[in-house]
Amino acid sequence: MANIRISPAAADQIQHVLAERGNGLGLRVAVKPSGCSGYSYVLDIADEIGDNDVPFEDHGVKVLVDKEALTILDGTEVDYVSEGLNRYFRFNNPNATDQCGCGESFNV
């Protein structure tokens, strides 16, 4: 069975976004072919569990992962980091073998 983990910082940010929005079930994570290294992460707020979604829950928040992305994302930790003025979700993906210089895409 695949596993996706959520850091406490990412869980706090997901809860914050859902509270500001006023509704939503959790964070939907997928990948798409893109960029110079092969794939990029796609994030969206999920209002319901779709037929292609596999739900994971960690630190009180749900993350829904597209079934087709499970093998690429298996073992990934979703984190939320602050670096200077930048704040963003970071994917610590053990399956990524390479990443483009700008950090927008990765290869498996």
HELIX and SHEET records of a PDB file:
HELIX    1   1 PRO A    8  ARG A   21  1                                  14    
HELIX    2   2 LYS A   67  ALA A   69  5                                   3    
HELIX    3   3 LEU A   70  LEU A   73  1                                   4    
SHEET    1   A 3 ARG A   5  ILE A   6  0                                        
SHEET    2   A 3 GLU A  77  GLU A  83  1                                        
SHEET    3   A 3 ASN A  86  ASN A  92 -1                                        
SHEET    1   B 4 GLY A  38  ALA A  46  0                                        
SHEET    2   B 4 GLY A  26  SER A  34 -1                                        
SHEET    3   B 4 VAL A  61  ASP A  66  1                                        
SHEET    4   B 4 ASP A  53  ASP A  58 -1                                        
SHEET    1   C 2 ASP A  98  GLN A  99  0                                        
SHEET    2   C 2 PHE A 106  ASN A 107 -1                                        
END                                                                             
